[in-house]
Amino acid sequence: MSFNQKVITVQKNNGADLFKSLATPVYRGSTIVFDDFDSFEERKKRQPDGFSYGITGSPTHRQLENLISDLEGSQNTVVLPSGQAALVLVLMSTLKGGDHVIVPDSCYGPLREFLTQHLEKLSIDITFCPPRNTTFIEQSIRENTRLILMESPCSLTMEVQDIEKVAEIARRHNLLTAIDNSWGGPLLSRPFRFGVDYVVEAVSKMMNGHSDVLLGSISSADDGHHAKLRSLQDIMGMYVSPDDCFLAIRGLETYSLRQEKQSRSSEVISRWLEKHPAIASVYHPGLESSEDYRLYKKYFKGFGSVFSFTLKDEKRLGEFFDSLTRFRIGASYGGTKSLIAYYSPESLSSRIYHEGTCSLIRLSIGLEESQLLIDDLAYALNKII
Ligand SMILES: Cc1ncc(COP(=O)(O)O)c(C=O)c1O
């Protein structure tokens, strides 16, 4: 047999069944082959979680999806190319032209853009609600309302939503609920316990944890919802690389250790900042000074690694940023390396219910020693007072 012939022949016995790798194997493949005519003919029956074509994933994808389901306490999970893709897919799967959706005013910016620039064009009505106001949410429900979306806390201004109450309102009105749980992730918050239908994670953040992957997930409590999500993931071509799944699985192996250390440092640093004379306010719902403290204690287990603050005097904001050496400037969170990001009052101005007129500075606390991070912040803050 020629080399060419050999190399294109499907290798039936290459010993894969004996290579019992401790690490998760990465299964690549666009094309699935079938043993006979009947199994090919019936291949679609293998969905939502079986294998009929590569687009719906491989055993590597399923391994990650099963781990996320375990973390969330859910029946099912679909992984998507990013957290944003996961948010978009929940909307596409639950809404049709003529429907109405209620969304917190403080939601993730690109989600707001998708809603106002694309879904509105498809005749979907949107109400942006003040995130804390459940009475407003209930009063916004109309005949055509189909979904209430939550994000708690909001990843910039940190408002906490009363998840159980919103889910109860939704059930009473026969509506669906979804929540963007990216800030806390499943180790800090498990919204299925409070009756939510869909939980979305930006796996790119703390769950993967190393700032080298974009990935999202949607977990659902209902098999029918899951089948619909899988089918939509398939026909919208939202494929995730198995290499990225492998990296996320590896990230999950240290997720709880990282979460614990980063939460501890974050609490120490935010309490130190609260006392610094250059700081106007620190925004973290786990601080006793927050109006959301009571709800935070109900819904969250642990401090989390992300919070925001404002300066009393912003005139030398640029100098403050440029004096930091340990914090890298970047708009993300949940990685091993600490980050700082700046949000101008103008960038928050699309929010109808946000009253602040100050710039927000957001920190993501990584795995560095907390004292080194405090020293870095002290040096930069002392330069500008
Ligand atoms: C709250 C929240 N949801 C969703 C996303 C989107 O995640 P991704 O970056 O994976 O698209 C982000 C990203 O910053 C986020 O902060």
The ligand as an SDF file (V2000), in Angstrom:
LIG
                    3D

 16 16  0  0  0  0  0  0  0  0999 V2000
  -20.5490   40.0930   33.3430 C   0  0  0  0  0  0  0  0  0  0  0  0
  -19.9620   39.6140   32.0500 C   0  0  0  0  0  0  0  0  0  0  0  0
  -20.7080   38.8370   31.2540 N   0  0  0  0  0  0  0  0  0  0  0  0
  -20.2360   38.3890   30.0940 C   0  0  0  0  0  0  0  0  0  0  0  0
  -18.9690   38.7120   29.6580 C   0  0  0  0  0  0  0  0  0  0  0  0
  -18.5040   38.2330   28.3350 C   0  0  0  0  0  0  0  0  0  0  0  0
  -17.5270   37.2360   28.4410 O   0  0  0  0  0  0  0  0  0  0  0  0
  -16.5040   36.9880   27.2800 P   0  0  0  0  0  0  0  0  0  0  0  0
  -15.3960   37.9430   27.4420 O   0  0  0  0  0  0  0  0  0  0  0  0
  -16.0940   35.5680   27.4740 O   0  0  0  0  0  0  0  0  0  0  0  0
  -17.2450   37.1880   25.9970 O   0  0  0  0  0  0  0  0  0  0  0  0
  -18.1590   39.5190   30.4530 C   0  0  0  0  0  0  0  0  0  0  0  0
  -16.8220   39.9050   29.9960 C   0  0  0  0  0  0  0  0  0  0  0  0
  -16.2000   40.8230   30.4880 O   0  0  0  0  0  0  0  0  0  0  0  0
  -18.6710   39.9790   31.6790 C   0  0  0  0  0  0  0  0  0  0  0  0
  -17.9570   40.7710   32.4940 O   0  0  0  0  0  0  0  0  0  0  0  0
  1  2  1  0
  2  3  1  0
  2 15  2  0
  3  4  2  0
  4  5  1  0
  5  6  1  0
  5 12  2  0
  6  7  1  0
  7  8  1  0
  8  9  2  0
  8 10  1  0
  8 11  1  0
 12 13  1  0
 12 15  1  0
 13 14  2  0
 15 16  1  0
M  END
$$$$
